[in-house]
Amino acid sequence: MLRVIFACVHNAGRSQMAAAFFNQMADPAKAHAVSAGTRPAAQVHREVLAIMREVGIDLRQATPQKLTDALVQDASLLVTMGCGEQCPYVPGLRREDWVLPDPKGLPLEKVRGIRDAIQRRVADLIAQEDVANSGGRTTSA
């Protein structure tokens, strides 16, 4: 089972979108994703809630969480989301860094662009890892 952690500083935007897309597109018998942050916010950014609803994903119940040793214990891959030096490093864990702007406070059209870039990267990761959901359950942005 491939277990992916998407991490950014506040776990209120990029990493929440990435984990939601991953879990929607990946075969749950083969892979699962969680998201976390080094300094979690109190809630998911309102801009992110709005643009994810546009593609049929409701993140209102999503709660930012802290990236802990226990959370990464069984992980296969850590994908950091452009948080620079504040991005976590976990020894021995395969890591990718996706340089993406923080959507907080941006106009919706810019947040849509970030969402769409994340969705494309997640789709590429799923194809690369060969964990696609055979039921074809995907959304297009």
C-alpha positions in Angstrom: 0.0 0.0 0.0 1.4 3.4 -1.1 0.9 6.0 1.7 1.5 9.5 0.6 1.8 12.6 2.9 1.2 16.0 1.3 2.7 18.7 3.5 2.9 22.4 3.6 3.3 24.9 6.4 -0.3 25.5 7.4 -2.0 22.5 5.9 -4.9 24.8 4.9 -4.5 25.0 1.1 -2.1 23.2 -1.2 -1.7 20.0 0.8 -5.4 19.7 1.5 -6.2 20.0 -2.2 -3.5 17.5 -3.2 -4.7 14.8 -0.6 -8.3 15.3 -1.7 -7.5 14.8 -5.4 -5.2 11.9 -4.6 -7.8 10.0 -2.6 -10.4 10.7 -5.3 -8.2 9.4 -8.2 -6.2 6.6 -6.5 -7.4 3.0 -6.0 -8.1 2.9 -2.2 -6.9 -0.7 -2.2 -3.5 0.4 -3.5 -2.9 3.9 -2.1 -4.0 6.5 0.4 -3.0 10.1 1.1 -3.1 12.4 4.1 -2.1 16.0 4.5 -0.4 17.8 7.3 1.6 20.9 8.1 4.5 22.0 10.2 2.4 24.9 11.7 -1.2 24.0 11.1 -3.8 26.7 10.7 -7.1 26.6 12.5 -9.1 25.8 9.3 -8.8 25.3 5.6 -8.5 28.6 3.7 -11.9 29.9 2.5 -10.6 30.4 -1.1 -9.7 26.7 -1.2 -13.1 25.6 0.1 -14.7 27.6 -2.7 -12.7 26.4 -5.6 -12.7 22.8 -4.5 -16.5 22.9 -4.4 -16.4 23.9 -8.0 -14.9 20.5 -8.9 -17.2 18.5 -6.5 -14.9 18.2 -3.6 -16.2 19.4 -0.2 -13.4 20.2 2.2 -15.6 21.8 4.9 -14.9 18.9 7.3 -11.2 18.9 6.6 -9.1 19.9 9.6 -5.5 21.0 9.4 -3.2 18.7 11.4 0.4 18.8 12.5 3.0 16.7 10.8 4.2 14.3 13.5 6.6 11.4 13.6 3.6 9.1 14.2 1.9 10.4 11.0 4.9 9.7 8.8 5.7 6.3 10.4 4.2 4.1 7.7 4.5 6.7 4.8 6.0 5.8 1.5 6.4 9.3 0.1 6.4 12.9 1.4 5.4 15.5 -1.1 6.2 19.0 0.2 4.3 21.9 -1.4 6.7 24.7 -2.0 7.3 25.8 1.6 11.1 26.3 1.2 13.2 26.0 4.3 10.0 25.5 6.4 9.3 22.2 4.6 9.7 19.2 6.7 12.5 16.6 6.2 12.0 13.1 7.3 15.1 10.9 7.2 14.7 7.8 5.1 11.5 8.9 3.5 11.3 9.4 -0.3 10.5 13.1 -0.9 9.4 15.3 -3.8 8.9 19.1 -3.6 6.2 20.7 -5.7 7.0 24.4 -5.9 3.5 26.1 -5.8 2.4 29.4 -4.4 0.3 29.6 -1.2 -3.3 30.2 -2.2 -4.2 32.1 1.0 -5.7 35.5 0.2 -5.3 35.2 -3.6 -8.1 36.0 -6.0 -10.2 33.0 -7.0 -8.8 32.9 -10.6 -5.3 32.5 -9.2 -6.4 29.8 -6.7 -8.1 27.9 -9.6 -4.7 27.9 -11.4 -3.0 26.5 -8.3 -5.8 23.9 -7.9 -5.5 22.8 -11.6 -1.7 22.5 -11.3 -2.0 20.4 -8.2 -4.6 18.2 -9.9 -2.3 17.6 -12.9 0.7 16.8 -10.6 -1.4 14.4 -8.6 -2.7 12.6 -11.7 0.9 12.3 -12.9 2.0 10.9 -9.5 -0.8 8.4 -9.6 0.2 7.3 -13.1 3.9 7.1 -12.1 3.1 5.0 -9.1 0.5 2.9 -11.0 -2.2 3.3 -8.3 -5.0 4.7 -10.5 -8.6 3.9 -9.5 -9.9 1.5 -12.2 -13.4 2.8 -11.6 -12.4 6.0 -13.4 -13.6 8.2 -10.6 -11.9 11.5 -11.5 -12.8 15.1 -11.9 -11.6 17.6 -14.4 -10.9 21.1 -13.6 
